[in-house]
Amino acid sequence: MINVTLLGCGGGMPMPFRNLASLLINYKGRKILIDCGEGTQVSMRLAKSGFKSIDIICITHIHGDHIVGLPGLLSTIGNSGREEELIIIGPEGIKDTIEGLSVICPYLPYEIKVMESPKKNLKFELKDKFELTNDYSDVEISMIDLEHSSPCLGYGFYINRKRKFDVDKAVNNNVPKILWSKLQKYNSYEFEGKLYFSDMVLGNKRRGLKLSYITDSRPIDSIKEFIKGSDLFICEGTYGSDDDIEKAIKNKHMTFREAASLAKEGEVKKLILTHFSPSLIEPDQYIENGKEVFKNTILGSDRMEENLTFK
């Protein structure tokens, strides 16, 4: 099971009643943060989520409402006692941005590894924390280039479900018992000059969980395949009214209806709308614009939680 907390659902500027864009994924006590708008720390405090166990921060793009909260958060993570390396993933320009922001948080007790616009999916194994791996992965992070006014990434998170250990299969394949636990963790293992493979002890593959996060962007066709079959699709809905389509096109954002169309064509299970314009005071007035297209459309709200469980 993974827990997802929408820390902020606002765009542009923080409002007295709405925090800026940020999402927190909690898997077995370790956390991945997506975006860090101004005030994200306050929302995390209210959600009682903790800071020390954030291992990965994914930044969609370098606009203030998605990154201004980062220097303070990095300092707070340091003050919480973290010493392990923290990974920051982001679009083109993220390395220079992190270097610039570090001027106001220069003394961190941990290292930061910055990964700028990765060209392939990133695999992470969960040990004491999330660690990059080329072998078995608990969580795989994928990226997609979006259409916005600055380089922008959408993120996909696939949480793998471990295959069941098959005793009969292990015995029939003459796998030494000393390797049973190792082959549940590694794809292969050499023992006494012979190579053994995980397929020799594991049952059929089982479907994991898929979460997709898209903001800020126009609804380009490549998103549909990227989000295909998501258990949860969190997407920007900067404008609620269909009459605001010209604004959406000009500012490279989406309306509720456009986001819902992506959800329908991407065959996702649930859509949560977020990143509401400061002028969108009551998003619920326009929710039907989304529901008319995709029934399982709901409005995001600060600190809304969703639990995704393996079927």
Contacts in CASP RR format, 6 or more apart in sequence:
PFRMAT RR
TARGET T0000
AUTHOR 0000-0000-0000
METHOD contacts of the structure
MODEL  1
MINVTLLGCGGGMPMPFRNLASLLINYKGRKILIDCGEGTQVSMRLAKSG
FKSIDIICITHIHGDHIVGLPGLLSTIGNSGREEELIIIGPEGIKDTIEG
LSVICPYLPYEIKVMESPKKNLKFELKDKFELTNDYSDVEISMIDLEHSS
PCLGYGFYINRKRKFDVDKAVNNNVPKILWSKLQKYNSYEFEGKLYFSDM
VLGNKRRGLKLSYITDSRPIDSIKEFIKGSDLFICEGTYGSDDDIEKAIK
NKHMTFREAASLAKEGEVKKLILTHFSPSLIEPDQYIENGKEVFKNTILG
SDRMEENLTFK
1 307 0 8 1.000
1 308 0 8 1.000
1 309 0 8 1.000
1 310 0 8 1.000
2 25 0 8 1.000
2 26 0 8 1.000
2 27 0 8 1.000
2 159 0 8 1.000
2 209 0 8 1.000
2 211 0 8 1.000
2 307 0 8 1.000
2 308 0 8 1.000
3 25 0 8 1.000
3 26 0 8 1.000
3 27 0 8 1.000
3 305 0 8 1.000
3 306 0 8 1.000
3 307 0 8 1.000
4 23 0 8 1.000
4 24 0 8 1.000
4 25 0 8 1.000
4 26 0 8 1.000
4 211 0 8 1.000
4 232 0 8 1.000
4 234 0 8 1.000
4 305 0 8 1.000
4 306 0 8 1.000
4 307 0 8 1.000
4 308 0 8 1.000
5 23 0 8 1.000
5 24 0 8 1.000
5 26 0 8 1.000
5 47 0 8 1.000
5 49 0 8 1.000
5 303 0 8 1.000
5 304 0 8 1.000
5 305 0 8 1.000
6 22 0 8 1.000
6 23 0 8 1.000
6 234 0 8 1.000
6 272 0 8 1.000
6 274 0 8 1.000
6 300 0 8 1.000
6 301 0 8 1.000
6 302 0 8 1.000
6 303 0 8 1.000
6 304 0 8 1.000
6 305 0 8 1.000
6 306 0 8 1.000
7 19 0 8 1.000
7 22 0 8 1.000
7 23 0 8 1.000
7 24 0 8 1.000
7 40 0 8 1.000
7 43 0 8 1.000
7 44 0 8 1.000
7 47 0 8 1.000
7 49 0 8 1.000
7 302 0 8 1.000
7 303 0 8 1.000
8 18 0 8 1.000
8 19 0 8 1.000
8 20 0 8 1.000
8 21 0 8 1.000
8 22 0 8 1.000
8 23 0 8 1.000
8 40 0 8 1.000
8 43 0 8 1.000
8 274 0 8 1.000
8 302 0 8 1.000
8 303 0 8 1.000
9 18 0 8 1.000
9 19 0 8 1.000
9 21 0 8 1.000
9 274 0 8 1.000
9 275 0 8 1.000
9 276 0 8 1.000
9 300 0 8 1.000
9 301 0 8 1.000
9 302 0 8 1.000
9 304 0 8 1.000
10 18 0 8 1.000
10 19 0 8 1.000
10 20 0 8 1.000
10 21 0 8 1.000
10 65 0 8 1.000
10 274 0 8 1.000
10 275 0 8 1.000
10 276 0 8 1.000
10 278 0 8 1.000
11 20 0 8 1.000
11 21 0 8 1.000
11 65 0 8 1.000
11 238 0 8 1.000
11 275 0 8 1.000
11 276 0 8 1.000
11 277 0 8 1.000
11 278 0 8 1.000
12 20 0 8 1.000
12 63 0 8 1.000
12 65 0 8 1.000
12 277 0 8 1.000
12 278 0 8 1.000
13 20 0 8 1.000
13 65 0 8 1.000
13 278 0 8 1.000
14 20 0 8 1.000
14 37 0 8 1.000
14 38 0 8 1.000
14 39 0 8 1.000
14 65 0 8 1.000
15 278 0 8 1.000
18 276 0 8 1.000
18 302 0 8 1.000
19 37 0 8 1.000
19 39 0 8 1.000
19 40 0 8 1.000
19 42 0 8 1.000
19 43 0 8 1.000
19 302 0 8 1.000
20 37 0 8 1.000
20 38 0 8 1.000
20 39 0 8 1.000
20 40 0 8 1.000
20 65 0 8 1.000
20 66 0 8 1.000
20 68 0 8 1.000
21 35 0 8 1.000
21 37 0 8 1.000
21 60 0 8 1.000
21 65 0 8 1.000
21 66 0 8 1.000
21 215 0 8 1.000
21 274 0 8 1.000
21 275 0 8 1.000
22 33 0 8 1.000
22 34 0 8 1.000
22 35 0 8 1.000
22 36 0 8 1.000
22 37 0 8 1.000
22 40 0 8 1.000
22 43 0 8 1.000
23 33 0 8 1.000
23 34 0 8 1.000
23 35 0 8 1.000
23 213 0 8 1.000
23 234 0 8 1.000
24 31 0 8 1.000
24 32 0 8 1.000
24 33 0 8 1.000
24 34 0 8 1.000
24 44 0 8 1.000
24 47 0 8 1.000
24 49 0 8 1.000
25 31 0 8 1.000
25 32 0 8 1.000
25 33 0 8 1.000
25 34 0 8 1.000
25 157 0 8 1.000
25 211 0 8 1.000
26 49 0 8 1.000
27 126 0 8 1.000
27 138 0 8 1.000
27 139 0 8 1.000
27 159 0 8 1.000
28 126 0 8 1.000
29 53 0 8 1.000
30 53 0 8 1.000
30 55 0 8 1.000
30 126 0 8 1.000
30 129 0 8 1.000
30 130 0 8 1.000
31 49 0 8 1.000
31 50 0 8 1.000
31 53 0 8 1.000
31 54 0 8 1.000
31 55 0 8 1.000
31 56 0 8 1.000
32 54 0 8 1.000
32 55 0 8 1.000
32 56 0 8 1.000
32 57 0 8 1.000
32 58 0 8 1.000
32 130 0 8 1.000
32 139 0 8 1.000
32 141 0 8 1.000
32 157 0 8 1.000
33 40 0 8 1.000
33 54 0 8 1.000
33 56 0 8 1.000
33 57 0 8 1.000
33 58 0 8 1.000
33 73 0 8 1.000
34 57 0 8 1.000
34 58 0 8 1.000
34 59 0 8 1.000
34 60 0 8 1.000
34 155 0 8 1.000
34 213 0 8 1.000
35 58 0 8 1.000
35 59 0 8 1.000
35 60 0 8 1.000
35 66 0 8 1.000
35 67 0 8 1.000
35 215 0 8 1.000
36 57 0 8 1.000
36 59 0 8 1.000
36 66 0 8 1.000
36 67 0 8 1.000
36 68 0 8 1.000
36 69 0 8 1.000
36 70 0 8 1.000
36 73 0 8 1.000
37 64 0 8 1.000
37 65 0 8 1.000
37 66 0 8 1.000
37 67 0 8 1.000
37 68 0 8 1.000
37 69 0 8 1.000
37 70 0 8 1.000
38 64 0 8 1.000
38 65 0 8 1.000
38 68 0 8 1.000
38 69 0 8 1.000
39 69 0 8 1.000
40 69 0 8 1.000
40 73 0 8 1.000
41 51 0 8 1.000
41 69 0 8 1.000
41 72 0 8 1.000
41 73 0 8 1.000
41 76 0 8 1.000
43 302 0 8 1.000
43 303 0 8 1.000
44 50 0 8 1.000
44 51 0 8 1.000
46 303 0 8 1.000
47 303 0 8 1.000
50 80 0 8 1.000
51 73 0 8 1.000
51 76 0 8 1.000
51 77 0 8 1.000
51 78 0 8 1.000
51 80 0 8 1.000
51 82 0 8 1.000
52 77 0 8 1.000
52 78 0 8 1.000
52 80 0 8 1.000
52 81 0 8 1.000
52 82 0 8 1.000
53 129 0 8 1.000
54 77 0 8 1.000
54 86 0 8 1.000
55 84 0 8 1.000
55 86 0 8 1.000
55 87 0 8 1.000
55 124 0 8 1.000
55 129 0 8 1.000
55 130 0 8 1.000
56 86 0 8 1.000
56 87 0 8 1.000
56 88 0 8 1.000
56 89 0 8 1.000
56 124 0 8 1.000
56 130 0 8 1.000
56 141 0 8 1.000
57 70 0 8 1.000
57 86 0 8 1.000
57 87 0 8 1.000
57 88 0 8 1.000
57 89 0 8 1.000
58 88 0 8 1.000
58 89 0 8 1.000
58 90 0 8 1.000
58 141 0 8 1.000
58 153 0 8 1.000
58 155 0 8 1.000
59 66 0 8 1.000
59 67 0 8 1.000
59 70 0 8 1.000
59 88 0 8 1.000
59 89 0 8 1.000
59 90 0 8 1.000
59 91 0 8 1.000
59 94 0 8 1.000
59 153 0 8 1.000
60 66 0 8 1.000
60 90 0 8 1.000
60 91 0 8 1.000
60 146 0 8 1.000
60 152 0 8 1.000
60 153 0 8 1.000
60 154 0 8 1.000
60 155 0 8 1.000
60 213 0 8 1.000
60 215 0 8 1.000
60 216 0 8 1.000
61 67 0 8 1.000
61 91 0 8 1.000
61 146 0 8 1.000
61 148 0 8 1.000
61 150 0 8 1.000
61 151 0 8 1.000
61 152 0 8 1.000
61 153 0 8 1.000
61 216 0 8 1.000
62 91 0 8 1.000
62 93 0 8 1.000
62 94 0 8 1.000
62 97 0 8 1.000
62 150 0 8 1.000
62 151 0 8 1.000
63 150 0 8 1.000
63 216 0 8 1.000
66 216 0 8 1.000
67 97 0 8 1.000
67 101 0 8 1.000
70 98 0 8 1.000
70 101 0 8 1.000
71 101 0 8 1.000
71 102 0 8 1.000
71 104 0 8 1.000
71 105 0 8 1.000
72 104 0 8 1.000
72 105 0 8 1.000
74 86 0 8 1.000
74 101 0 8 1.000
74 105 0 8 1.000
74 108 0 8 1.000
74 112 0 8 1.000
75 105 0 8 1.000
75 108 0 8 1.000
77 86 0 8 1.000
77 108 0 8 1.000
77 110 0 8 1.000
78 108 0 8 1.000
78 109 0 8 1.000
78 110 0 8 1.000
81 109 0 8 1.000
82 109 0 8 1.000
82 110 0 8 1.000
83 109 0 8 1.000
83 110 0 8 1.000
84 110 0 8 1.000
84 128 0 8 1.000
84 129 0 8 1.000
85 110 0 8 1.000
85 111 0 8 1.000
85 112 0 8 1.000
85 113 0 8 1.000
86 110 0 8 1.000
86 111 0 8 1.000
86 112 0 8 1.000
86 113 0 8 1.000
87 112 0 8 1.000
87 113 0 8 1.000
87 114 0 8 1.000
87 115 0 8 1.000
87 130 0 8 1.000
87 132 0 8 1.000
88 94 0 8 1.000
88 98 0 8 1.000
88 112 0 8 1.000
88 113 0 8 1.000
88 114 0 8 1.000
88 115 0 8 1.000
89 115 0 8 1.000
89 118 0 8 1.000
89 122 0 8 1.000
89 141 0 8 1.000
89 143 0 8 1.000
89 153 0 8 1.000
90 114 0 8 1.000
90 115 0 8 1.000
90 116 0 8 1.000
90 117 0 8 1.000
90 153 0 8 1.000
91 116 0 8 1.000
91 117 0 8 1.000
91 150 0 8 1.000
91 151 0 8 1.000
91 152 0 8 1.000
91 153 0 8 1.000
92 116 0 8 1.000
92 117 0 8 1.000
92 151 0 8 1.000
93 116 0 8 1.000
93 117 0 8 1.000
93 151 0 8 1.000
94 114 0 8 1.000
94 116 0 8 1.000
94 117 0 8 1.000
95 114 0 8 1.000
95 116 0 8 1.000
98 112 0 8 1.000
98 114 0 8 1.000
102 108 0 8 1.000
102 112 0 8 1.000
115 122 0 8 1.000
117 143 0 8 1.000
117 151 0 8 1.000
117 153 0 8 1.000
118 143 0 8 1.000
121 140 0 8 1.000
121 141 0 8 1.000
121 142 0 8 1.000
121 143 0 8 1.000
122 132 0 8 1.000
122 140 0 8 1.000
122 141 0 8 1.000
122 142 0 8 1.000
123 132 0 8 1.000
123 133 0 8 1.000
123 134 0 8 1.000
123 135 0 8 1.000
123 137 0 8 1.000
123 139 0 8 1.000
123 140 0 8 1.000
124 130 0 8 1.000
124 131 0 8 1.000
124 132 0 8 1.000
124 133 0 8 1.000
124 137 0 8 1.000
124 138 0 8 1.000
124 139 0 8 1.000
124 140 0 8 1.000
124 141 0 8 1.000
125 131 0 8 1.000
125 133 0 8 1.000
125 135 0 8 1.000
125 136 0 8 1.000
125 137 0 8 1.000
125 138 0 8 1.000
126 138 0 8 1.000
126 139 0 8 1.000
130 138 0 8 1.000
130 139 0 8 1.000
135 186 0 8 1.000
135 187 0 8 1.000
136 160 0 8 1.000
136 185 0 8 1.000
136 186 0 8 1.000
136 187 0 8 1.000
136 198 0 8 1.000
137 160 0 8 1.000
138 159 0 8 1.000
138 160 0 8 1.000
139 157 0 8 1.000
139 158 0 8 1.000
139 159 0 8 1.000
139 160 0 8 1.000
140 157 0 8 1.000
140 158 0 8 1.000
140 160 0 8 1.000
141 155 0 8 1.000
141 156 0 8 1.000
141 157 0 8 1.000
142 155 0 8 1.000
142 156 0 8 1.000
142 157 0 8 1.000
142 158 0 8 1.000
142 226 0 8 1.000
143 153 0 8 1.000
143 154 0 8 1.000
143 155 0 8 1.000
143 156 0 8 1.000
144 153 0 8 1.000
144 154 0 8 1.000
144 155 0 8 1.000
144 156 0 8 1.000
144 214 0 8 1.000
144 222 0 8 1.000
144 223 0 8 1.000
144 226 0 8 1.000
145 151 0 8 1.000
145 152 0 8 1.000
145 153 0 8 1.000
145 154 0 8 1.000
145 222 0 8 1.000
146 152 0 8 1.000
146 153 0 8 1.000
146 154 0 8 1.000
146 214 0 8 1.000
146 216 0 8 1.000
146 217 0 8 1.000
146 218 0 8 1.000
146 220 0 8 1.000
146 223 0 8 1.000
147 217 0 8 1.000
147 218 0 8 1.000
147 220 0 8 1.000
147 252 0 8 1.000
148 216 0 8 1.000
148 217 0 8 1.000
148 218 0 8 1.000
148 252 0 8 1.000
149 251 0 8 1.000
149 252 0 8 1.000
152 216 0 8 1.000
152 217 0 8 1.000
154 212 0 8 1.000
154 213 0 8 1.000
154 214 0 8 1.000
154 215 0 8 1.000
154 217 0 8 1.000
154 226 0 8 1.000
155 212 0 8 1.000
155 213 0 8 1.000
156 210 0 8 1.000
156 211 0 8 1.000
156 212 0 8 1.000
156 213 0 8 1.000
156 226 0 8 1.000
156 227 0 8 1.000
157 210 0 8 1.000
157 211 0 8 1.000
157 212 0 8 1.000
157 213 0 8 1.000
158 208 0 8 1.000
158 209 0 8 1.000
158 210 0 8 1.000
159 208 0 8 1.000
159 209 0 8 1.000
159 210 0 8 1.000
159 211 0 8 1.000
159 308 0 8 1.000
160 208 0 8 1.000
161 206 0 8 1.000
161 207 0 8 1.000
161 208 0 8 1.000
161 209 0 8 1.000
161 310 0 8 1.000
162 184 0 8 1.000
162 206 0 8 1.000
163 198 0 8 1.000
163 202 0 8 1.000
163 203 0 8 1.000
163 204 0 8 1.000
163 205 0 8 1.000
163 206 0 8 1.000
164 202 0 8 1.000
164 203 0 8 1.000
164 206 0 8 1.000
165 180 0 8 1.000
165 184 0 8 1.000
165 201 0 8 1.000
165 202 0 8 1.000
165 203 0 8 1.000
166 201 0 8 1.000
166 202 0 8 1.000
166 203 0 8 1.000
169 200 0 8 1.000
169 201 0 8 1.000
169 202 0 8 1.000
169 203 0 8 1.000
170 180 0 8 1.000
170 183 0 8 1.000
170 200 0 8 1.000
170 201 0 8 1.000
173 200 0 8 1.000
173 201 0 8 1.000
175 183 0 8 1.000
175 196 0 8 1.000
175 200 0 8 1.000
175 201 0 8 1.000
176 191 0 8 1.000
178 191 0 8 1.000
179 189 0 8 1.000
179 191 0 8 1.000
179 196 0 8 1.000
179 201 0 8 1.000
180 201 0 8 1.000
182 189 0 8 1.000
183 189 0 8 1.000
183 196 0 8 1.000
183 197 0 8 1.000
183 198 0 8 1.000
183 200 0 8 1.000
183 201 0 8 1.000
183 202 0 8 1.000
184 198 0 8 1.000
184 201 0 8 1.000
184 202 0 8 1.000
186 198 0 8 1.000
187 197 0 8 1.000
187 198 0 8 1.000
188 195 0 8 1.000
188 196 0 8 1.000
188 197 0 8 1.000
188 198 0 8 1.000
189 195 0 8 1.000
189 196 0 8 1.000
190 196 0 8 1.000
206 310 0 8 1.000
207 310 0 8 1.000
207 311 0 8 1.000
208 310 0 8 1.000
209 231 0 8 1.000
209 308 0 8 1.000
209 309 0 8 1.000
209 310 0 8 1.000
210 229 0 8 1.000
210 230 0 8 1.000
210 231 0 8 1.000
210 232 0 8 1.000
211 230 0 8 1.000
211 231 0 8 1.000
211 232 0 8 1.000
211 233 0 8 1.000
211 234 0 8 1.000
211 308 0 8 1.000
212 226 0 8 1.000
212 227 0 8 1.000
212 230 0 8 1.000
212 232 0 8 1.000
212 233 0 8 1.000
212 234 0 8 1.000
212 235 0 8 1.000
212 268 0 8 1.000
213 234 0 8 1.000
213 235 0 8 1.000
214 223 0 8 1.000
214 226 0 8 1.000
214 227 0 8 1.000
214 233 0 8 1.000
214 234 0 8 1.000
214 235 0 8 1.000
214 236 0 8 1.000
214 262 0 8 1.000
215 234 0 8 1.000
215 235 0 8 1.000
215 236 0 8 1.000
215 274 0 8 1.000
215 275 0 8 1.000
216 236 0 8 1.000
216 238 0 8 1.000
216 252 0 8 1.000
216 253 0 8 1.000
216 275 0 8 1.000
217 223 0 8 1.000
217 236 0 8 1.000
217 252 0 8 1.000
217 253 0 8 1.000
217 254 0 8 1.000
218 248 0 8 1.000
218 249 0 8 1.000
218 252 0 8 1.000
218 253 0 8 1.000
218 254 0 8 1.000
219 254 0 8 1.000
219 258 0 8 1.000
219 259 0 8 1.000
219 261 0 8 1.000
219 262 0 8 1.000
223 262 0 8 1.000
224 262 0 8 1.000
224 265 0 8 1.000
224 266 0 8 1.000
225 266 0 8 1.000
227 233 0 8 1.000
227 262 0 8 1.000
227 263 0 8 1.000
227 266 0 8 1.000
227 268 0 8 1.000
228 266 0 8 1.000
228 267 0 8 1.000
228 268 0 8 1.000
229 266 0 8 1.000
229 267 0 8 1.000
229 268 0 8 1.000
229 269 0 8 1.000
230 266 0 8 1.000
230 268 0 8 1.000
230 269 0 8 1.000
231 268 0 8 1.000
231 269 0 8 1.000
231 270 0 8 1.000
231 308 0 8 1.000
232 268 0 8 1.000
232 269 0 8 1.000
232 270 0 8 1.000
232 272 0 8 1.000
232 306 0 8 1.000
232 308 0 8 1.000
233 262 0 8 1.000
233 263 0 8 1.000
233 266 0 8 1.000
233 268 0 8 1.000
233 270 0 8 1.000
233 271 0 8 1.000
233 272 0 8 1.000
234 271 0 8 1.000
234 272 0 8 1.000
234 274 0 8 1.000
235 254 0 8 1.000
235 259 0 8 1.000
235 262 0 8 1.000
235 263 0 8 1.000
235 271 0 8 1.000
235 272 0 8 1.000
235 273 0 8 1.000
235 274 0 8 1.000
236 253 0 8 1.000
236 254 0 8 1.000
236 259 0 8 1.000
236 273 0 8 1.000
236 274 0 8 1.000
236 275 0 8 1.000
237 253 0 8 1.000
237 254 0 8 1.000
237 255 0 8 1.000
237 256 0 8 1.000
237 258 0 8 1.000
237 259 0 8 1.000
237 273 0 8 1.000
237 274 0 8 1.000
237 275 0 8 1.000
237 276 0 8 1.000
238 248 0 8 1.000
238 251 0 8 1.000
238 253 0 8 1.000
238 254 0 8 1.000
238 255 0 8 1.000
238 275 0 8 1.000
238 276 0 8 1.000
238 277 0 8 1.000
238 280 0 8 1.000
239 245 0 8 1.000
239 247 0 8 1.000
239 248 0 8 1.000
239 253 0 8 1.000
239 254 0 8 1.000
239 255 0 8 1.000
239 256 0 8 1.000
239 277 0 8 1.000
239 280 0 8 1.000
240 255 0 8 1.000
240 256 0 8 1.000
240 257 0 8 1.000
240 276 0 8 1.000
240 280 0 8 1.000
240 283 0 8 1.000
240 286 0 8 1.000
240 289 0 8 1.000
241 255 0 8 1.000
241 286 0 8 1.000
241 289 0 8 1.000
242 255 0 8 1.000
242 257 0 8 1.000
242 289 0 8 1.000
244 255 0 8 1.000
245 255 0 8 1.000
247 253 0 8 1.000
248 254 0 8 1.000
248 255 0 8 1.000
248 258 0 8 1.000
253 275 0 8 1.000
253 277 0 8 1.000
255 289 0 8 1.000
256 273 0 8 1.000
256 283 0 8 1.000
256 286 0 8 1.000
256 287 0 8 1.000
256 289 0 8 1.000
256 290 0 8 1.000
256 297 0 8 1.000
257 289 0 8 1.000
257 290 0 8 1.000
257 292 0 8 1.000
257 293 0 8 1.000
259 271 0 8 1.000
259 273 0 8 1.000
259 290 0 8 1.000
259 297 0 8 1.000
260 271 0 8 1.000
260 289 0 8 1.000
260 290 0 8 1.000
260 291 0 8 1.000
260 292 0 8 1.000
260 293 0 8 1.000
260 294 0 8 1.000
260 297 0 8 1.000
261 293 0 8 1.000
261 294 0 8 1.000
263 271 0 8 1.000
263 293 0 8 1.000
263 294 0 8 1.000
263 296 0 8 1.000
263 297 0 8 1.000
264 293 0 8 1.000
264 294 0 8 1.000
269 296 0 8 1.000
270 296 0 8 1.000
270 298 0 8 1.000
270 306 0 8 1.000
271 294 0 8 1.000
271 296 0 8 1.000
271 297 0 8 1.000
271 298 0 8 1.000
272 298 0 8 1.000
272 299 0 8 1.000
272 300 0 8 1.000
272 304 0 8 1.000
272 306 0 8 1.000
273 283 0 8 1.000
273 287 0 8 1.000
273 290 0 8 1.000
273 297 0 8 1.000
273 298 0 8 1.000
273 299 0 8 1.000
273 300 0 8 1.000
274 300 0 8 1.000
276 283 0 8 1.000
280 286 0 8 1.000
283 299 0 8 1.000
283 300 0 8 1.000
284 299 0 8 1.000
287 297 0 8 1.000
287 298 0 8 1.000
287 299 0 8 1.000
290 297 0 8 1.000
291 297 0 8 1.000
END
